[in-house]
């Protein structure tokens, strides 16, 4: 078989077109006679090819999501529903891993300043419960808390 071909501009174009049409990179590389690791290196070395590859991949994932969702919509039997659900989950996973537009938004943590006073669950204790700011607690002594 010999040494794998380099990733030429013509090969880059063929890779992007095949990926956009839903082909797997491993299959495309076998067909074109190029090494998959060379393709990955080319995506980082050539910014234009990297952007085109990402666009093609995103296009393919969008198509997979759409197809899987439509299969789920028309599924009637239990097996059809399970298969379509697995396809949707797989496409969503791929989308989240590769494309920022599908990644979930990170939630911010809420900062809490102060401490809750009163832990008894009597009706009177519930009424007396309140949040006290750190400024007030800075002047509270251990003796005050004991009382």
Phi, psi and omega in degrees: 000318176091184183285139179296149179291155173284163182272093181277166177304323179293320178293319179300317179295317180295322179296311181299319180295316181293318179297317179298331179273005174098005179284155177270142184302321180301316180292320180296317180296319177298316182296320183271348179076034178243157179275135182298322180295328176294325178294315179298318177298320181294327179293330178273328181284325182248104185299322180295315178295320178301316179294319179295320179296315178298319178297317180296318180296316179297319178299316181295318179294320176302316180295319178296318178298315180297316181295315181295321179294321179291325175296320180294323181295325184260358181297138182241321181269164180300316181296319178296319180295314180297318180295314180296321179297318178297320179295319178297313180299318180295318179293321177295319179299313179300317181297315181294326182287328187256325190245127181295332182292341180259354181285139181294148179285133179286134179272144179274146176280146179268127178278138179243121179248114180123176183229151177274131181248133178096110184245358179287150181257023174285155180303323180292319180294323179297319178295324184278346181298137178203164177259131182247135182287161179298328181298316179292319183291337179296332182262357180279134180258169178298325178296322178296321182290322181296331181278000000 
